Amino acid sequence: MIKKENHVRIIFHIDMNAYFCSVACILYPSLRGEAFAIGRENTYKGVISTASYEARALGIHAAMPISEAYKIKPDLKVISIDYRYYQDYHNKFVNIIKEYSNLIEVASIDELYADMTDISKSKHPIVLAKEIQLRLLKELGLSCSIGIAPTLFLAKMASDIKKPLGITVIRKKDVKDILYPLSVKEIFGIGKKTYPKLINGGINTIAEFMMPENKDRIISIIGDNSYNYVINHILGNSSNIIDPNRYSDSSSISTSQTYDVFLSSLSEILYEMRRMTRELCSKMKSKDYYTKTVNITLRDDNFHTITRQDTLDEYSNDFQSLYEVITNLVEDNYSFEKRYRLVGVGFSNILHESELPIEYNLFTINDKDVKAENINNIISMFQQKYGKNIIYRKKDKND
């Protein structure tokens, strides 16, 4: 039972299971039970965006080059789906959760935090979580895992424990029983490059991470700040505040994150930037925005910051296209000798769909009146510059 005390917040972290693949299965039911991946079709270029559980069982995973995935399974199905379908199901997912709480923080297109403290006064949180799972499955065809805890960090840790369709409750007093037996690689915020160092240093489990006698050894690996950050978060001494505006629109569409546990590998950085790119693409698509300029930010452990940008040939809000540009920028500027405390992604030179420049010609203009108006404008321009006899429009018998 979850003890309901006024000062204890009840935070849900709702994480959609294999979201992109789940949406693909809704659109193409024949994919259910198949090993497939989301990425660029009919090419060996690019990387896997995500893979179905069946493909993951074969060793195919997100950020893997498509060429490598085909080596594992030559007949792997790689499909690409219009992002608006993902956004559409995201909106439906969020709207269902809004029926239960007005304190919602969207973390990405397939996960959110919700403060369920008020509604939990009349309905037990586990009953509530089961109801939400059933509704999402029945109404949308999407499965999710839900973590319930007094802080955002613990709720996130809880939702990762049982997948798919898991519900896990972590109270502060449950931390030792539930989290301590887990591998250190399960700590949210510990990078893929960092946890092997901890394991090589003899720190295999969260329990071993929390032992006071291991403090100096751990600090020698990840540093004092990172050590204290992880300790406090695991003990439940971290934020329980849901901020609905944390990811709201701003004049510059960008996002960044500072890591107490530094990122030290290219794969870690690209993994984080992929998440950020999805977040920003989701935001742009929901508002019908397009970008033409992509920028990245990298700040190393010596606080040296670089920003790099690239300009596209045309406006886009396509995740795969924008992430490919970001990947190239990172690969050109990443140094394997450095550790990074902050990474960020941003889009500028942004226009609404209605503001996008259109190159008019006789094939893109469908409306007769608009077509005629533009033709007359072109003729007038030439006549003013070169004389009235240089070009003119022959009158139609119906004019």
C-alpha positions as a Markdown table, in Angstrom:
| # | Residue | x | y | z |
|---|---|---|---|---|
| 1 | Met | 0.0 | 0.0 | 0.0 |
| 2 | Ile | 1.1 | 3.5 | -0.8 |
| 3 | Lys | 0.8 | 5.7 | 2.3 |
| 4 | Lys | -0.9 | 9.0 | 1.4 |
| 5 | Glu | 0.7 | 11.8 | 3.3 |
| 6 | Asn | 0.1 | 15.4 | 2.4 |
| 7 | His | 3.8 | 16.1 | 1.9 |
| 8 | Val | 4.4 | 13.1 | -0.3 |
| 9 | Arg | 3.8 | 13.6 | -4.0 |
| 10 | Ile | 2.7 | 10.7 | -6.1 |
| 11 | Ile | 4.5 | 10.9 | -9.4 |
| 12 | Phe | 3.8 | 8.7 | -12.4 |
| 13 | His | 6.4 | 8.2 | -15.1 |
| 14 | Ile | 4.5 | 6.8 | -18.1 |
| 15 | Asp | 6.8 | 5.3 | -20.7 |
| 16 | Met | 5.3 | 3.9 | -24.0 |
| 17 | Asn | 6.7 | 0.5 | -24.8 |
| 18 | Ala | 8.6 | 0.5 | -28.2 |
| 19 | Tyr | 6.5 | 3.4 | -29.2 |
| 20 | Phe | 7.6 | 3.9 | -32.8 |
| 21 | Cys | 7.4 | 0.2 | -33.5 |
| 22 | Ser | 4.0 | 0.1 | -31.8 |
| 23 | Val | 2.6 | 2.8 | -34.0 |
| 24 | Ala | 4.0 | 1.0 | -37.0 |
| 25 | Cys | 2.2 | -2.1 | -36.0 |
| 26 | Ile | -1.1 | -0.2 | -35.7 |
| 27 | Leu | -0.6 | 1.2 | -39.3 |
| 28 | Tyr | 0.7 | -2.2 | -40.6 |
| 29 | Pro | -0.8 | -5.1 | -38.5 |
| 30 | Ser | 1.3 | -7.6 | -40.5 |
| 31 | Leu | 4.4 | -6.3 | -38.7 |
| 32 | Arg | 3.2 | -7.7 | -35.4 |
| 33 | Gly | 5.5 | -10.4 | -34.2 |
| 34 | Glu | 8.1 | -9.6 | -36.9 |
| 35 | Ala | 11.7 | -8.5 | -36.5 |
| 36 | Phe | 11.7 | -5.0 | -38.0 |
| 37 | Ala | 13.2 | -1.6 | -37.5 |
| 38 | Ile | 12.4 | 2.1 | -38.1 |
| 39 | Gly | 14.8 | 3.9 | -40.3 |
| 40 | Arg | 15.4 | 4.8 | -43.9 |
| 41 | Glu | 14.0 | 2.4 | -46.4 |
| 42 | Asn | 15.9 | 0.9 | -49.3 |
| 43 | Thr | 19.3 | 2.1 | -48.3 |
| 44 | Tyr | 22.3 | 1.0 | -46.3 |
| 45 | Lys | 23.0 | 4.5 | -45.2 |
| 46 | Gly | 21.9 | 6.0 | -41.9 |
| 47 | Val | 21.2 | 4.4 | -38.5 |
| 48 | Ile | 18.4 | 2.5 | -36.9 |
| 49 | Ser | 16.0 | 4.8 | -35.1 |
| 50 | Thr | 14.5 | 2.0 | -33.0 |
| 51 | Ala | 13.8 | -1.7 | -33.3 |
| 52 | Ser | 11.0 | -4.1 | -32.5 |
| 53 | Tyr | 11.4 | -6.4 | -29.5 |
| 54 | Glu | 11.9 | -9.3 | -31.9 |
| 55 | Ala | 14.7 | -7.4 | -33.7 |
| 56 | Arg | 16.3 | -6.4 | -30.3 |
| 57 | Ala | 16.4 | -10.1 | -29.4 |
| 58 | Leu | 18.7 | -10.6 | -32.4 |
| 59 | Gly | 21.0 | -7.8 | -31.2 |
| 60 | Ile | 19.6 | -5.0 | -33.4 |
| 61 | His | 19.3 | -1.8 | -31.5 |
| 62 | Ala | 18.8 | 2.0 | -31.8 |
| 63 | Ala | 21.7 | 4.0 | -33.2 |
| 64 | Met | 23.1 | 0.9 | -35.0 |
| 65 | Pro | 24.1 | 1.6 | -38.6 |
| 66 | Ile | 21.6 | 0.1 | -41.0 |
| 67 | Ser | 24.4 | -1.7 | -42.8 |
| 68 | Glu | 25.3 | -3.5 | -39.5 |
| 69 | Ala | 21.7 | -4.4 | -38.9 |
| 70 | Tyr | 21.5 | -6.1 | -42.3 |
| 71 | Lys | 24.6 | -8.1 | -41.5 |
| 72 | Ile | 22.7 | -9.6 | -38.5 |
| 73 | Lys | 19.5 | -10.1 | -40.4 |
| 74 | Pro | 19.8 | -9.7 | -44.2 |
| 75 | Asp | 16.0 | -9.8 | -44.7 |
| 76 | Leu | 15.3 | -7.3 | -41.9 |
| 77 | Lys | 12.3 | -5.1 | -42.6 |
| 78 | Val | 13.3 | -1.4 | -42.3 |
| 79 | Ile | 10.4 | 1.0 | -42.7 |
| 80 | Ser | 9.9 | 4.7 | -42.6 |
| 81 | Ile | 6.7 | 6.3 | -41.4 |
| 82 | Asp | 5.5 | 9.9 | -41.7 |
| 83 | Tyr | 6.2 | 11.6 | -38.4 |
| 84 | Arg | 2.7 | 13.0 | -38.2 |
| 85 | Tyr | 1.4 | 9.6 | -37.2 |
| 86 | Tyr | 3.7 | 9.5 | -34.2 |
| 87 | Gln | 2.7 | 13.0 | -33.3 |
| 88 | Asp | -1.0 | 12.2 | -33.7 |
| 89 | Tyr | -0.8 | 9.2 | -31.3 |
| 90 | His | 1.3 | 11.2 | -28.9 |
| 91 | Asn | -1.4 | 13.9 | -28.7 |
| 92 | Lys | -4.0 | 11.2 | -28.1 |
| 93 | Phe | -1.8 | 9.7 | -25.4 |
| 94 | Val | -1.3 | 13.0 | -23.6 |
| 95 | Asn | -5.0 | 13.9 | -23.9 |
| 96 | Ile | -6.0 | 10.7 | -22.0 |
| 97 | Ile | -3.5 | 11.5 | -19.2 |
| 98 | Lys | -4.9 | 15.0 | -19.0 |
| 99 | Glu | -8.2 | 13.5 | -17.9 |
| 100 | Tyr | -6.4 | 12.4 | -14.7 |
| 101 | Ser | -4.1 | 15.4 | -13.9 |
| 102 | Asn | -3.4 | 18.9 | -15.0 |
| 103 | Leu | 0.2 | 18.6 | -13.8 |
| 104 | Ile | 1.9 | 16.9 | -16.8 |
| 105 | Glu | 5.4 | 17.3 | -18.0 |
| 106 | Val | 6.1 | 15.8 | -21.4 |
| 107 | Ala | 9.7 | 14.5 | -21.5 |
| 108 | Ser | 9.6 | 13.3 | -25.1 |
| 109 | Ile | 7.2 | 12.0 | -27.7 |
| 110 | Asp | 6.8 | 8.7 | -25.9 |
| 111 | Glu | 7.1 | 9.5 | -22.2 |
| 112 | Leu | 5.8 | 11.9 | -19.6 |
| 113 | Tyr | 5.6 | 12.6 | -15.9 |
| 114 | Ala | 2.3 | 13.3 | -14.2 |
| 115 | Asp | 1.5 | 14.4 | -10.7 |
| 116 | Met | -1.3 | 12.1 | -9.6 |
| 117 | Thr | -1.4 | 13.2 | -5.9 |
| 118 | Asp | -4.9 | 14.7 | -6.0 |
| 119 | Ile | -6.7 | 11.9 | -7.8 |
| 120 | Ser | -4.9 | 9.3 | -5.7 |
| 121 | Lys | -6.9 | 10.6 | -2.7 |
| 122 | Ser | -10.0 | 9.0 | -4.2 |
| 123 | Lys | -8.4 | 6.2 | -6.2 |
| 124 | His | -5.5 | 4.0 | -5.3 |
| 125 | Pro | -2.4 | 4.7 | -7.5 |
| 126 | Ile | -2.0 | 1.1 | -8.6 |
| 127 | Val | -5.7 | 0.9 | -9.6 |
| 128 | Leu | -5.3 | 4.2 | -11.4 |
| 129 | Ala | -2.2 | 2.9 | -13.2 |
| 130 | Lys | -3.9 | -0.3 | -14.4 |
| 131 | Glu | -6.9 | 1.8 | -15.6 |
| 132 | Ile | -4.5 | 4.1 | -17.6 |
| 133 | Gln | -2.7 | 1.1 | -19.1 |
| 134 | Leu | -6.0 | -0.6 | -20.1 |
| 135 | Arg | -7.3 | 2.6 | -21.7 |
| 136 | Leu | -4.2 | 3.2 | -23.7 |
| 137 | Leu | -4.2 | -0.4 | -24.9 |
| 138 | Lys | -7.9 | -0.5 | -25.7 |
| 139 | Glu | -8.4 | 3.0 | -27.1 |
| 140 | Leu | -5.1 | 3.5 | -28.9 |
| 141 | Gly | -3.5 | 0.0 | -29.2 |
| 142 | Leu | -0.4 | 1.2 | -27.3 |
| 143 | Ser | 1.2 | -0.5 | -24.3 |
| 144 | Cys | 3.1 | 1.3 | -21.6 |
| 145 | Ser | 5.0 | 0.8 | -18.4 |
| 146 | Ile | 4.3 | 3.0 | -15.4 |
| 147 | Gly | 6.6 | 3.9 | -12.5 |
| 148 | Ile | 5.1 | 5.3 | -9.3 |
| 149 | Ala | 7.3 | 7.1 | -6.8 |
| 150 | Pro | 7.6 | 10.3 | -4.7 |
| 151 | Thr | 10.2 | 11.8 | -7.1 |
| 152 | Leu | 10.7 | 12.1 | -10.8 |
| 153 | Phe | 14.0 | 10.2 | -10.7 |
| 154 | Leu | 12.6 | 7.3 | -8.8 |
| 155 | Ala | 9.5 | 7.2 | -11.0 |
| 156 | Lys | 11.7 | 7.0 | -14.1 |
| 157 | Met | 13.8 | 4.2 | -12.5 |
| 158 | Ala | 10.6 | 2.4 | -11.6 |
| 159 | Ser | 9.1 | 2.5 | -15.1 |
| 160 | Asp | 12.2 | 0.8 | -16.5 |
| 161 | Ile | 12.1 | -2.2 | -14.2 |
| 162 | Lys | 9.2 | -4.0 | -15.9 |
| 163 | Lys | 8.6 | -3.9 | -19.6 |
| 164 | Pro | 6.3 | -4.2 | -21.4 |
| 165 | Leu | 3.1 | -3.4 | -19.5 |
| 166 | Gly | 4.8 | -3.2 | -16.1 |
| 167 | Ile | 3.7 | -1.2 | -13.0 |
| 168 | Thr | 6.3 | -0.7 | -10.4 |
| 169 | Val | 6.0 | 1.3 | -7.1 |
| 170 | Ile | 9.1 | 2.6 | -5.4 |
| 171 | Arg | 8.7 | 4.4 | -2.0 |
| 172 | Lys | 11.8 | 5.7 | -0.2 |
| 173 | Lys | 11.7 | 2.7 | 2.1 |
| 174 | Asp | 11.5 | 0.4 | -0.9 |
| 175 | Val | 14.8 | 1.6 | -2.4 |
| 176 | Lys | 17.0 | -1.0 | -0.8 |
| 177 | Asp | 14.8 | -3.9 | -1.7 |
| 178 | Ile | 14.0 | -2.8 | -5.3 |
| 179 | Leu | 16.9 | -0.8 | -6.5 |
| 180 | Tyr | 20.0 | -2.1 | -4.6 |
| 181 | Pro | 20.0 | -5.5 | -6.3 |
| 182 | Leu | 20.1 | -3.9 | -9.8 |
| 183 | Ser | 23.2 | -3.4 | -11.9 |
| 184 | Val | 24.8 | 0.0 | -11.8 |
| 185 | Lys | 24.1 | 0.3 | -15.6 |
| 186 | Glu | 20.4 | 0.7 | -14.6 |
| 187 | Ile | 21.0 | 4.0 | -12.8 |
| 188 | Phe | 19.3 | 6.7 | -14.8 |
| 189 | Gly | 21.9 | 9.2 | -15.9 |
| 190 | Ile | 24.9 | 6.7 | -15.8 |
| 191 | Gly | 26.2 | 6.7 | -19.4 |
| 192 | Lys | 27.0 | 3.6 | -21.4 |
| 193 | Lys | 30.7 | 4.5 | -21.2 |
| 194 | Thr | 30.7 | 5.1 | -17.5 |
| 195 | Tyr | 29.0 | 2.0 | -16.1 |
| 196 | Pro | 31.7 | -0.4 | -17.5 |
| 197 | Lys | 34.3 | 1.6 | -15.6 |
| 198 | Leu | 32.4 | 1.2 | -12.4 |
| 199 | Ile | 32.0 | -2.5 | -13.1 |
| 200 | Asn | 35.7 | -2.8 | -13.9 |
| 201 | Gly | 36.4 | -1.0 | -10.6 |
| 202 | Gly | 34.4 | -3.7 | -8.7 |
| 203 | Ile | 31.2 | -1.7 | -8.4 |
| 204 | Asn | 28.6 | -4.1 | -10.0 |
| 205 | Thr | 25.4 | -3.3 | -8.2 |
| 206 | Ile | 23.6 | -0.2 | -6.9 |
| 207 | Ala | 24.0 | -1.7 | -3.4 |
| 208 | Glu | 27.8 | -1.6 | -3.9 |
| 209 | Phe | 27.5 | 1.9 | -5.2 |
| 210 | Met | 25.8 | 3.0 | -2.0 |
| 211 | Met | 28.3 | 1.4 | 0.4 |
| 212 | Pro | 30.2 | 4.1 | 2.2 |
| 213 | Glu | 33.4 | 2.1 | 2.1 |
| 214 | Asn | 33.3 | 2.3 | -1.8 |
| 215 | Lys | 32.9 | 6.1 | -1.8 |
| 216 | Asp | 36.6 | 7.0 | -2.6 |
| 217 | Arg | 36.9 | 4.3 | -5.3 |
| 218 | Ile | 33.7 | 5.5 | -7.0 |
| 219 | Ile | 34.7 | 9.2 | -6.8 |
| 220 | Ser | 38.0 | 8.3 | -8.5 |
| 221 | Ile | 36.0 | 7.0 | -11.4 |
| 222 | Ile | 33.1 | 9.5 | -11.8 |
| 223 | Gly | 34.1 | 12.4 | -9.6 |
| 224 | Asp | 32.7 | 13.9 | -6.4 |
| 225 | Asn | 29.8 | 15.9 | -8.0 |
| 226 | Ser | 28.5 | 12.9 | -9.9 |
| 227 | Tyr | 28.8 | 10.6 | -6.9 |
| 228 | Asn | 26.8 | 13.0 | -4.7 |
| 229 | Tyr | 24.2 | 13.5 | -7.4 |
| 230 | Val | 23.5 | 9.8 | -7.8 |
| 231 | Ile | 23.5 | 9.1 | -4.1 |
| 232 | Asn | 20.9 | 11.8 | -3.4 |
| 233 | His | 18.7 | 10.8 | -6.3 |
| 234 | Ile | 18.7 | 7.1 | -5.3 |
| 235 | Leu | 17.8 | 8.0 | -1.7 |
| 236 | Gly | 14.8 | 10.0 | -3.0 |
| 237 | Asn | 16.3 | 13.4 | -2.2 |
| 238 | Ser | 15.6 | 15.0 | -5.5 |
| 239 | Ser | 12.8 | 16.9 | -7.3 |
| 240 | Asn | 9.1 | 16.0 | -7.0 |
| 241 | Ile | 8.0 | 19.1 | -9.0 |
| 242 | Ile | 6.2 | 18.6 | -12.2 |
| 243 | Asp | 6.7 | 21.6 | -14.5 |
| 244 | Pro | 4.3 | 21.6 | -17.4 |
| 245 | Asn | 6.2 | 24.5 | -19.1 |
| 246 | Arg | 9.7 | 22.9 | -18.9 |
| 247 | Tyr | 9.5 | 22.0 | -22.6 |
| 248 | Ser | 7.3 | 24.9 | -23.8 |
| 249 | Asp | 8.0 | 26.9 | -26.9 |
| 250 | Ser | 10.5 | 29.7 | -26.8 |
| 251 | Ser | 11.9 | 32.2 | -29.2 |
| 252 | Ser | 14.7 | 29.8 | -29.9 |
| 253 | Ile | 13.7 | 26.2 | -30.3 |
| 254 | Ser | 16.5 | 24.3 | -28.5 |
| 255 | Thr | 17.2 | 22.0 | -25.7 |
| 256 | Ser | 20.2 | 21.0 | -23.7 |
| 257 | Gln | 21.2 | 19.0 | -20.7 |
| 258 | Thr | 24.0 | 19.1 | -18.1 |
| 259 | Tyr | 25.2 | 15.8 | -16.9 |
| 260 | Asp | 26.7 | 15.2 | -13.5 |
| 261 | Val | 28.0 | 11.9 | -14.9 |
| 262 | Phe | 29.9 | 13.1 | -17.9 |
| 263 | Leu | 29.5 | 11.7 | -21.3 |
| 264 | Ser | 32.7 | 10.3 | -22.7 |
| 265 | Ser | 31.8 | 8.3 | -25.8 |
| 266 | Leu | 30.4 | 9.3 | -29.2 |
| 267 | Ser | 27.6 | 6.8 | -28.9 |
| 268 | Glu | 26.5 | 8.3 | -25.6 |
| 269 | Ile | 26.4 | 11.8 | -27.1 |
| 270 | Leu | 24.5 | 10.7 | -30.2 |
| 271 | Tyr | 22.0 | 8.7 | -28.0 |
| 272 | Glu | 21.2 | 11.9 | -26.0 |
| 273 | Met | 21.1 | 14.1 | -29.0 |
| 274 | Arg | 18.7 | 11.6 | -30.8 |
| 275 | Arg | 16.3 | 12.0 | -27.9 |
| 276 | Met | 16.6 | 15.8 | -28.0 |
| 277 | Thr | 16.1 | 15.8 | -31.8 |
| 278 | Arg | 12.9 | 13.8 | -31.4 |
| 279 | Glu | 11.7 | 16.1 | -28.7 |
| 280 | Leu | 12.2 | 19.2 | -30.9 |
| 281 | Cys | 10.8 | 17.6 | -34.0 |
| 282 | Ser | 7.7 | 16.7 | -32.1 |
| 283 | Lys | 7.4 | 20.3 | -30.9 |
| 284 | Met | 7.8 | 21.7 | -34.4 |
| 285 | Lys | 5.4 | 19.3 | -36.0 |
| 286 | Ser | 2.7 | 20.0 | -33.4 |
| 287 | Lys | 2.9 | 23.7 | -34.4 |
| 288 | Asp | 3.5 | 23.1 | -38.1 |
| 289 | Tyr | 7.0 | 24.7 | -37.9 |
| 290 | Tyr | 10.0 | 24.0 | -40.2 |
| 291 | Thr | 13.7 | 24.8 | -39.7 |
| 292 | Lys | 16.5 | 25.4 | -42.1 |
| 293 | Thr | 19.4 | 25.8 | -39.6 |
| 294 | Val | 20.6 | 23.1 | -37.2 |
| 295 | Asn | 23.1 | 23.7 | -34.4 |
| 296 | Ile | 24.7 | 21.6 | -31.7 |
| 297 | Thr | 26.5 | 22.6 | -28.4 |
| 298 | Leu | 29.2 | 20.6 | -26.7 |
| 299 | Arg | 30.7 | 21.6 | -23.4 |
| 300 | Asp | 33.6 | 19.6 | -22.0 |
| 301 | Asp | 34.7 | 18.9 | -18.4 |
| 302 | Asn | 36.9 | 22.0 | -18.6 |
| 303 | Phe | 33.9 | 24.2 | -19.4 |
| 304 | His | 35.2 | 24.8 | -22.9 |
| 305 | Thr | 32.1 | 25.2 | -25.1 |
| 306 | Ile | 31.8 | 24.9 | -28.9 |
| 307 | Thr | 28.7 | 25.5 | -31.0 |
| 308 | Arg | 28.5 | 24.4 | -34.6 |
| 309 | Gln | 25.7 | 24.8 | -37.2 |
| 310 | Asp | 24.8 | 23.7 | -40.6 |
| 311 | Thr | 22.1 | 25.0 | -43.0 |
| 312 | Leu | 19.8 | 22.8 | -45.0 |
| 313 | Asp | 19.1 | 23.1 | -48.7 |
| 314 | Glu | 15.4 | 23.4 | -47.8 |
| 315 | Tyr | 13.1 | 23.7 | -44.8 |
| 316 | Ser | 12.4 | 20.5 | -42.9 |
| 317 | Asn | 10.9 | 19.1 | -39.7 |
| 318 | Asp | 11.8 | 15.5 | -40.6 |
| 319 | Phe | 13.5 | 13.7 | -37.7 |
| 320 | Gln | 15.7 | 11.4 | -39.9 |
| 321 | Ser | 16.9 | 14.3 | -42.0 |
| 322 | Leu | 17.7 | 16.6 | -39.1 |
| 323 | Tyr | 19.3 | 13.9 | -37.0 |
| 324 | Glu | 21.6 | 13.0 | -39.9 |
| 325 | Val | 22.8 | 16.6 | -40.0 |
| 326 | Ile | 23.3 | 16.5 | -36.2 |
| 327 | Thr | 25.2 | 13.3 | -36.4 |
| 328 | Asn | 27.6 | 14.7 | -39.0 |
| 329 | Leu | 28.2 | 17.8 | -36.9 |
| 330 | Val | 29.0 | 15.8 | -33.8 |
| 331 | Glu | 31.3 | 13.4 | -35.6 |
| 332 | Asp | 33.2 | 16.3 | -37.1 |
| 333 | Asn | 33.7 | 18.0 | -33.7 |
| 334 | Tyr | 33.7 | 15.3 | -31.0 |
| 335 | Ser | 37.0 | 14.5 | -29.4 |
| 336 | Phe | 37.6 | 11.0 | -27.9 |
| 337 | Glu | 40.1 | 12.5 | -25.5 |
| 338 | Lys | 37.4 | 14.7 | -23.7 |
| 339 | Arg | 34.5 | 14.2 | -21.4 |
| 340 | Tyr | 31.4 | 16.3 | -21.9 |
| 341 | Arg | 29.2 | 17.8 | -19.2 |
| 342 | Leu | 26.7 | 19.4 | -21.5 |
| 343 | Val | 25.3 | 18.7 | -24.9 |
| 344 | Gly | 22.5 | 20.5 | -26.7 |
| 345 | Val | 20.5 | 20.6 | -30.0 |
| 346 | Gly | 18.8 | 23.7 | -31.5 |
| 347 | Phe | 16.9 | 24.7 | -34.6 |
| 348 | Ser | 16.8 | 28.3 | -35.9 |
| 349 | Asn | 15.7 | 30.0 | -39.1 |
| 350 | Ile | 12.2 | 28.6 | -38.3 |
| 351 | Leu | 9.1 | 29.4 | -40.2 |
| 352 | His | 5.5 | 28.3 | -39.9 |
| 353 | Glu | 4.2 | 26.2 | -42.8 |
| 354 | Ser | 2.1 | 29.2 | -44.0 |
| 355 | Glu | 5.3 | 31.2 | -44.2 |
| 356 | Leu | 7.4 | 28.8 | -46.2 |
| 357 | Pro | 8.7 | 30.2 | -49.5 |
| 358 | Ile | 7.0 | 28.8 | -52.6 |
| 359 | Glu | 8.6 | 28.7 | -56.0 |
| 360 | Tyr | 5.6 | 29.3 | -58.2 |
| 361 | Asn | 5.4 | 27.8 | -61.6 |
| 362 | Leu | 2.6 | 26.6 | -63.9 |
| 363 | Phe | 2.7 | 23.1 | -62.2 |
| 364 | Thr | 2.5 | 24.2 | -58.6 |
| 365 | Ile | -0.3 | 26.7 | -59.0 |
| 366 | Asn | -3.6 | 24.9 | -58.9 |
| 367 | Asp | -6.1 | 27.7 | -58.4 |
| 368 | Lys | -7.0 | 29.4 | -61.7 |
| 369 | Asp | -7.2 | 32.9 | -60.2 |
| 370 | Val | -3.9 | 32.6 | -58.3 |
| 371 | Lys | -2.3 | 31.2 | -61.4 |
| 372 | Ala | -3.6 | 34.0 | -63.6 |
| 373 | Glu | -2.6 | 36.7 | -61.0 |
| 374 | Asn | 1.0 | 35.4 | -60.9 |
| 375 | Ile | 1.3 | 35.2 | -64.7 |
| 376 | Asn | 0.1 | 38.8 | -65.0 |
| 377 | Asn | 2.6 | 39.9 | -62.4 |
| 378 | Ile | 5.4 | 38.2 | -64.2 |
| 379 | Ile | 4.4 | 39.8 | -67.5 |
| 380 | Ser | 4.1 | 43.3 | -65.9 |
| 381 | Met | 7.6 | 42.9 | -64.4 |
| 382 | Phe | 9.1 | 42.1 | -67.8 |
| 383 | Gln | 7.1 | 44.9 | -69.5 |
| 384 | Gln | 8.3 | 47.5 | -67.0 |
| 385 | Lys | 11.9 | 46.4 | -67.5 |
| 386 | Tyr | 12.1 | 45.7 | -71.2 |
| 387 | Gly | 9.1 | 47.4 | -72.7 |
| 388 | Lys | 5.4 | 46.6 | -73.4 |
| 389 | Asn | 6.1 | 44.9 | -76.7 |
| 390 | Ile | 8.7 | 42.4 | -75.4 |
| 391 | Ile | 6.0 | 40.1 | -73.9 |
| 392 | Tyr | 2.3 | 40.2 | -73.6 |
| 393 | Arg | -0.6 | 37.9 | -72.9 |
| 394 | Lys | -2.8 | 36.9 | -75.8 |
| 395 | Lys | -6.5 | 37.4 | -75.0 |
| 396 | Asp | -8.6 | 34.4 | -74.6 |
| 397 | Lys | -11.9 | 34.3 | -76.4 |
| 398 | Asn | -13.6 | 33.9 | -73.1 |
| 399 | Asp | -11.9 | 36.9 | -71.5 |
